[in-house]
Amino acid sequence: MNSSERLSIAALFVAFAAGTSALLAPEMPSQMVAHWNAAGEPDGTLPKALGLWLLPSVSSAALLLFALIPRIDPLGANIEEFRPYYDWFAVVLTAYLFVLHAGVLVFNLGYAFDFTALVLAGVAGLFYYAGVLLTHARRNWFVGIRTPWTLSSETVWDRTHALGGRLFKLTAVLALVGLLFEDYAIYFLLVPALATAAITVVYSYLLYARLERDGGTPDAG
C-alpha cells in the first residue's frame, strides 16, 4: 500500500463525517450539545450549522496539512523514511475525529452517554499510536519532539524520541485505567501528558549538554 492509498483511507473518514452530517441534519436541534465537563455532563452548545460541520472541517484541514507537510519540510526526505507510520497517524486521527463527530450526532439524537469517556478512550488510542510514530520518526521540522536540541543533533533526536515513544504509550495506558475512576479520569490523561512533555524537553537538553561536554558539539546537520 502506497502513501496515496493510505491517505485515501483517511479521506474516507472525512467523507463519512460529512456524509453523516448531511444525512442527519434534519434530525438535529437548532442548538446542538457540543461540550461536556469532566464529569461527562453537557455544559455547552453550538448553532446547528457549526455543530454539524465543525469537526468534518477540522478533519479535512488536518488531512490537507498531512499531505502538505512532506512537500514543504526542508527535511522532507527524512519524513519519507517513516512515511507509512506518518500516513497511518493521519488515518488514526481522522478516524478518531469521525468517532467523535458521530458521538456528537448520536448524543444530539437523544441517546445520552458518557461523552467524556469516549473522548478519553479515543485520545488514549491517539497517544498510543503517537508513541509508535515517535519511535520511528526521523529528524524533521513538523513531526515529533521538536526542541532546539533534538533539531540540532540526530543522536539527541533518536534517544529523545525513543524515550518519548515509551512515555506516550504509558500515558495512553494510564488514560484507559483512568476511565475506571470516572470524575477523576481526566487527570489520568492530563498529568502523565504534561509530565511527558516536561520530561522529554528536559531530557533532550541534558543529553545535548552531556554530549557536547564529552565530545564537542553533537552531530548537528
C-alpha positions as CSV (number, residue, x, y, z in Angstrom):
1,M,0.0,0.0,0.0
2,N,1.5,3.4,-1.0
3,S,1.1,6.8,0.6
4,S,-1.8,7.9,-1.6
5,E,-3.8,4.8,-0.7
6,R,-3.2,5.3,3.0
7,L,-4.3,8.9,2.8
8,S,-7.3,7.9,0.8
9,I,-8.4,5.8,3.8
10,A,-8.1,8.9,5.9
11,A,-10.1,10.8,3.3
12,L,-12.9,8.2,3.6
13,F,-13.3,9.0,7.3
14,V,-13.6,12.7,6.4
15,A,-16.2,11.8,3.8
16,F,-18.1,9.6,6.3
17,A,-18.2,12.5,8.8
18,A,-19.5,14.9,6.1
19,G,-22.0,12.4,4.8
20,T,-23.3,11.6,8.3
21,S,-23.8,15.3,9.0
22,A,-25.7,15.8,5.7
23,L,-27.9,12.7,6.4
24,L,-28.8,13.6,10.0
25,A,-29.1,17.4,9.6
26,P,-32.9,17.3,9.6
27,E,-32.9,15.5,12.9
28,M,-30.6,17.9,14.7
29,P,-31.8,20.6,17.2
30,S,-31.2,24.2,16.4
31,Q,-28.7,24.3,19.3
32,M,-26.5,21.2,19.4
33,V,-24.8,20.0,22.6
34,A,-21.1,20.2,21.8
35,H,-19.2,20.4,25.1
36,W,-19.1,18.3,28.2
37,N,-17.4,18.8,31.5
38,A,-15.0,16.4,33.2
39,A,-18.0,14.5,34.7
40,G,-19.5,13.9,31.3
41,E,-22.3,16.4,31.8
42,P,-23.2,18.6,28.8
43,D,-22.4,22.2,29.5
44,G,-22.2,24.0,26.1
45,T,-24.0,24.2,22.8
46,L,-23.3,25.3,19.2
47,P,-25.6,26.5,16.5
48,K,-26.7,23.7,14.3
49,A,-24.6,24.5,11.3
50,L,-21.5,24.8,13.3
51,G,-22.2,21.6,15.3
52,L,-22.7,19.7,12.0
53,W,-19.7,20.9,10.2
54,L,-17.0,21.9,12.7
55,L,-15.4,18.5,13.2
56,P,-15.6,17.5,9.5
57,S,-13.9,20.8,8.6
58,V,-11.2,20.3,11.2
59,S,-10.7,16.7,9.9
60,S,-10.4,17.9,6.3
61,A,-8.0,20.7,7.2
62,A,-5.8,18.2,9.2
63,L,-5.7,15.8,6.3
64,L,-4.7,18.5,3.9
65,L,-1.9,19.5,6.3
66,F,-0.7,15.9,6.5
67,A,-0.5,15.8,2.7
68,L,1.3,19.2,2.5
69,I,3.9,18.8,5.2
70,P,6.3,16.3,3.4
71,R,6.3,18.7,0.5
72,I,7.2,21.9,2.4
73,D,9.5,20.5,5.1
74,P,13.2,21.2,4.3
75,L,13.9,17.8,5.8
76,G,11.0,16.2,3.9
77,A,13.3,13.4,2.7
78,N,13.6,12.2,6.3
79,I,9.8,12.1,6.6
80,E,9.8,9.7,3.6
81,E,11.9,7.3,5.7
82,F,9.0,6.8,8.1
83,R,6.2,7.7,5.7
84,P,4.0,4.6,6.4
85,Y,3.8,5.5,10.1
86,Y,3.2,9.1,9.3
87,D,0.3,8.3,6.9
88,W,-1.2,5.8,9.4
89,F,-1.2,8.5,12.0
90,A,-3.3,10.6,9.6
91,V,-5.7,7.7,9.3
92,V,-5.9,7.2,13.1
93,L,-6.5,10.9,13.7
94,T,-9.3,11.2,11.1
95,A,-10.8,8.0,12.4
96,Y,-10.8,9.5,15.9
97,L,-12.4,12.7,14.7
98,F,-15.1,10.7,12.9
99,V,-15.9,8.7,16.0
100,L,-16.0,12.0,18.0
101,H,-18.3,13.6,15.4
102,A,-20.6,10.5,15.3
103,G,-20.8,10.7,19.1
104,V,-21.9,14.3,19.0
105,L,-24.6,13.5,16.5
106,V,-25.8,10.4,18.4
107,F,-26.0,12.4,21.6
108,N,-28.0,15.1,19.9
109,L,-30.4,12.5,18.6
110,G,-31.3,12.0,22.3
111,Y,-29.1,9.0,23.1
112,A,-27.3,10.2,26.2
113,F,-24.0,8.5,27.2
114,D,-20.7,9.5,28.9
115,F,-19.2,11.6,26.1
116,T,-16.1,12.3,28.2
117,A,-15.3,8.6,28.4
118,L,-15.5,8.4,24.6
119,V,-13.1,11.3,24.2
120,L,-10.6,9.9,26.7
121,A,-10.7,6.5,25.2
122,G,-10.1,8.0,21.7
123,V,-7.3,10.2,23.0
124,A,-5.7,7.2,24.6
125,G,-5.6,5.5,21.2
126,L,-4.1,8.6,19.6
127,F,-1.4,8.8,22.3
128,Y,-0.5,5.1,21.9
129,Y,-0.1,5.4,18.1
130,A,1.8,8.7,18.6
131,G,4.2,6.7,20.7
132,V,4.6,4.2,17.8
133,L,5.2,7.1,15.4
134,L,7.7,8.8,17.6
135,T,9.9,5.6,17.8
136,H,10.2,5.7,14.0
137,A,10.3,9.4,13.3
138,R,13.4,10.9,11.7
139,R,14.5,14.5,12.3
140,N,12.2,17.0,10.6
141,W,10.6,20.4,11.3
142,F,6.9,19.3,11.8
143,V,6.5,15.9,13.4
144,G,7.9,14.8,16.7
145,I,9.5,16.3,19.8
146,R,11.0,19.4,18.3
147,T,13.3,21.2,20.7
148,P,16.4,23.2,19.8
149,W,18.5,20.2,21.0
150,T,16.7,17.4,19.1
151,L,16.7,19.5,15.9
152,S,20.4,20.1,16.3
153,S,21.5,16.5,16.8
154,E,20.5,13.2,15.2
155,T,21.7,11.4,18.4
156,V,19.6,13.6,20.7
157,W,16.6,13.3,18.4
158,D,16.8,9.5,18.3
159,R,17.3,9.0,22.0
160,T,14.6,11.6,23.0
161,H,12.1,10.0,20.6
162,A,12.8,6.5,21.9
163,L,12.1,7.8,25.4
164,G,9.1,9.9,24.3
165,G,7.6,6.9,22.4
166,R,7.6,4.8,25.6
167,L,6.1,7.7,27.7
168,F,3.3,8.3,25.2
169,K,2.4,4.7,25.3
170,L,2.4,4.7,29.1
171,T,0.2,7.8,29.1
172,A,-2.3,6.0,26.8
173,V,-2.4,3.0,29.2
174,L,-2.9,5.3,32.2
175,A,-5.7,7.2,30.4
176,L,-7.5,3.9,29.9
177,V,-7.0,3.0,33.5
178,G,-8.4,6.4,34.5
179,L,-11.7,5.5,32.9
180,L,-12.4,3.3,36.0
181,F,-12.2,6.4,38.2
182,E,-15.0,8.4,36.5
183,D,-14.8,12.1,37.7
184,Y,-11.0,11.8,38.1
185,A,-10.4,10.1,34.7
186,I,-9.3,13.3,33.0
187,Y,-6.3,13.6,35.5
188,F,-5.0,10.2,34.4
189,L,-4.5,11.7,31.0
190,L,-3.5,15.3,31.8
191,V,-0.9,14.6,34.5
192,P,1.0,12.0,32.5
193,A,0.8,14.1,29.3
194,L,2.2,17.2,31.0
195,A,4.9,15.1,32.7
196,T,5.8,13.5,29.3
197,A,6.2,16.9,27.7
198,A,8.3,18.2,30.6
199,I,10.5,15.1,30.8
200,T,11.3,14.9,27.1
201,V,12.2,18.6,26.8
202,V,14.5,18.4,29.9
203,Y,16.0,15.1,28.7
204,S,16.8,16.5,25.3
205,Y,18.6,19.5,26.8
206,L,20.5,17.4,29.4
207,L,21.6,14.8,26.7
208,Y,22.7,17.5,24.3
209,A,24.7,19.3,27.1
210,R,26.3,16.0,28.1
211,L,27.3,15.0,24.5
212,E,28.7,18.5,23.9
213,R,30.7,18.3,27.2
214,D,32.0,14.9,26.5
215,G,33.0,15.2,22.8
216,G,32.4,18.6,21.4
217,T,29.2,19.7,19.6
218,P,26.9,16.7,18.9
219,D,26.3,15.6,15.3
220,A,24.5,18.7,14.1
221,G,23.5,18.9,10.5
